Amino acid sequence: MTTFTPGTYLVTGASGGIGAATVRRLVAQEGLEVFASGRDRDKLAALAEETGATPLPFDLTKDDEVAQAVGAHTWTGIVNCGGDGGEIATPQDTDMDVFDRVMAINARGTMLVTKFAAPGMIEAGRGAIVNVSSQASLVALHGHISYGSSKAAVDNITRVSALELGPHGIRVNAVNPTVVMTPMSAWYWDRPETGGELIRKMPLGRYATEDEIAGPICFLLSEDASMISGVTLPIDGGFSMQ
Ligand SMILES: NC(=O)c1ccc[n+]([C@@H]2O[C@H](COP(=O)([O-])OP(=O)(O)OC[C@H]3O[C@@H](n4cnc5c(N)ncnc54)[C@H](OP(=O)(O)O)[C@@H]3O)[C@@H](O)[C@H]2O)c1
């Protein structure tokens, strides 16, 4: 049975597939107060109705919104799951506005939440942060220069935050999932000419489910992972080890 420190937990990207699956798992744990974040207020309200989580809408690209929402609580645990898939493009064809947007949401957004959550966690002398990165930061994937670069930044934010916050009793880890067929990825990977090659190279030979990502996220957030910090954990059926 997974053990969590009782307290207040934040999941960004909760209006999306992996974030909502994570909220569902966390609210099933006794004694946890779970805040569900994203921009889509209707989706957050529906998730709140279903689970009892509290909606906390904010835009990860707006410093004042993040500061106000995140800084208003002392968080026991945070899942930085909000993200943008960007575009599939070669370096020479990359749209720099898309590059900037993906970096702003995935990398800078993760940094902002960490920045405004850390003071309360430091004061409390404990906390756990799990950043949702990607297999695209671990290996070179065609067309993923913007997205993969943003997730490589997330991996570094994870390691340096683990180094700096560890002495305050705060653990910081990342998960690096393979493809999950949420709207973010289905438009590209759910085609034989793209998905086929990835599946052929993956020892387990299939995509992941939302729950297969939410499970390891919750493990890293929990007391069961009390001696784990600074890792970037592939959840990719063995794809990135080759
Ligand atoms: N699906 C995959 O294959 C896959 C693989 C590896 C890693 N990941 C990562 O897993 C995470 C969740 O992805 P998902 O598949 O669940 O995608 P999703 O269903 O498209 O969800 C994306 C989430 O990010 C939020 N978001 C996007 N831009 C935002 C912004 N500016 N401010 C606040 N929230 C914002 C969305 O909220 P709103 O819609 O309410 O704005 C939504 O909740 C992402 O970080 C993604 O990069 C996904």
The ligand as an SDF file (V2000), in Angstrom:
LIG
                    3D

 48 52  0  0  0  0  0  0  0  0999 V2000
    0.7440   12.0450  -24.2710 N   0  0  0  0  0  0  0  0  0  0  0  0
    2.0010   11.6640  -24.4560 C   0  0  0  0  0  0  0  0  0  0  0  0
    2.2950   10.8460  -25.3450 O   0  0  0  0  0  0  0  0  0  0  0  0
    3.0950   12.1930  -23.5690 C   0  0  0  0  0  0  0  0  0  0  0  0
    4.3350   11.5450  -23.5990 C   0  0  0  0  0  0  0  0  0  0  0  0
    5.3680   12.0300  -22.7760 C   0  0  0  0  0  0  0  0  0  0  0  0
    5.1500   13.1170  -21.9650 C   0  0  0  0  0  0  0  0  0  0  0  0
    3.9340   13.7320  -21.9640 N   0  0  0  0  0  0  0  0  0  0  0  0
    3.7680   14.8860  -21.0890 C   0  0  0  0  0  0  0  0  0  0  0  0
    2.7280   14.6090  -20.1650 O   0  0  0  0  0  0  0  0  0  0  0  0
    2.0990   15.8340  -19.7740 C   0  0  0  0  0  0  0  0  0  0  0  0
    0.5930   15.6960  -19.9100 C   0  0  0  0  0  0  0  0  0  0  0  0
    0.3130   15.4160  -21.2520 O   0  0  0  0  0  0  0  0  0  0  0  0
   -1.0740   14.7670  -21.7510 P   0  0  0  0  0  0  0  0  0  0  0  0
   -0.7070   13.7080  -22.7130 O   0  0  0  0  0  0  0  0  0  0  0  0
   -1.9490   14.4550  -20.5910 O   0  0  0  0  0  0  0  0  0  0  0  0
   -1.6260   15.9700  -22.6420 O   0  0  0  0  0  0  0  0  0  0  0  0
   -3.0010   16.7390  -22.6860 P   0  0  0  0  0  0  0  0  0  0  0  0
   -4.1210   15.7910  -22.4400 O   0  0  0  0  0  0  0  0  0  0  0  0
   -2.9370   17.5130  -23.9510 O   0  0  0  0  0  0  0  0  0  0  0  0
   -2.8800   17.7260  -21.4360 O   0  0  0  0  0  0  0  0  0  0  0  0
   -2.0350   18.8560  -21.4460 C   0  0  0  0  0  0  0  0  0  0  0  0
   -2.3010   19.6370  -20.1770 C   0  0  0  0  0  0  0  0  0  0  0  0
   -1.4130   20.7670  -20.1270 O   0  0  0  0  0  0  0  0  0  0  0  0
   -2.1780   21.9160  -19.8170 C   0  0  0  0  0  0  0  0  0  0  0  0
   -1.5960   23.1320  -20.3770 N   0  0  0  0  0  0  0  0  0  0  0  0
   -1.1660   23.3440  -21.6420 C   0  0  0  0  0  0  0  0  0  0  0  0
   -0.7590   24.6190  -21.7810 N   0  0  0  0  0  0  0  0  0  0  0  0
   -0.9590   25.2280  -20.5790 C   0  0  0  0  0  0  0  0  0  0  0  0
   -0.7460   26.5450  -20.0780 C   0  0  0  0  0  0  0  0  0  0  0  0
   -0.2380   27.5170  -20.8510 N   0  0  0  0  0  0  0  0  0  0  0  0
   -1.0660   26.8030  -18.7950 N   0  0  0  0  0  0  0  0  0  0  0  0
   -1.5870   25.8500  -18.0000 C   0  0  0  0  0  0  0  0  0  0  0  0
   -1.8170   24.5890  -18.3980 N   0  0  0  0  0  0  0  0  0  0  0  0
   -1.5000   24.2750  -19.6800 C   0  0  0  0  0  0  0  0  0  0  0  0
   -3.5270   21.6410  -20.4340 C   0  0  0  0  0  0  0  0  0  0  0  0
   -4.4860   22.4670  -19.8010 O   0  0  0  0  0  0  0  0  0  0  0  0
   -5.6220   23.2900  -20.6020 P   0  0  0  0  0  0  0  0  0  0  0  0
   -6.0360   22.4430  -21.7700 O   0  0  0  0  0  0  0  0  0  0  0  0
   -6.6870   23.4450  -19.5640 O   0  0  0  0  0  0  0  0  0  0  0  0
   -4.9600   24.5470  -20.9910 O   0  0  0  0  0  0  0  0  0  0  0  0
   -3.7220   20.1700  -20.1080 C   0  0  0  0  0  0  0  0  0  0  0  0
   -4.2230   20.0300  -18.8130 O   0  0  0  0  0  0  0  0  0  0  0  0
    2.7200   16.9350  -20.6410 C   0  0  0  0  0  0  0  0  0  0  0  0
    3.7280   17.6000  -19.9310 O   0  0  0  0  0  0  0  0  0  0  0  0
    3.3240   16.1560  -21.7990 C   0  0  0  0  0  0  0  0  0  0  0  0
    4.3940   16.8430  -22.4030 O   0  0  0  0  0  0  0  0  0  0  0  0
    2.9000   13.2910  -22.7310 C   0  0  0  0  0  0  0  0  0  0  0  0
  1  2  1  0
  2  3  2  0
  2  4  1  0
  4  5  1  0
  4 48  2  0
  5  6  2  0
  6  7  1  0
  7  8  2  0
  8  9  1  0
  8 48  1  0
  9 10  1  0
  9 46  1  0
 10 11  1  0
 11 12  1  0
 11 44  1  0
 12 13  1  0
 13 14  1  0
 14 15  2  0
 14 16  1  0
 14 17  1  0
 17 18  1  0
 18 19  2  0
 18 20  1  0
 18 21  1  0
 21 22  1  0
 22 23  1  0
 23 24  1  0
 23 42  1  0
 24 25  1  0
 25 26  1  0
 25 36  1  0
 26 27  1  0
 26 35  1  0
 27 28  2  0
 28 29  1  0
 29 30  1  0
 29 35  2  0
 30 31  1  0
 30 32  2  0
 32 33  1  0
 33 34  2  0
 34 35  1  0
 36 37  1  0
 36 42  1  0
 37 38  1  0
 38 39  2  0
 38 40  1  0
 38 41  1  0
 42 43  1  0
 44 45  1  0
 44 46  1  0
 46 47  1  0
M  CHG  2   8   1  16  -1
M  END
$$$$
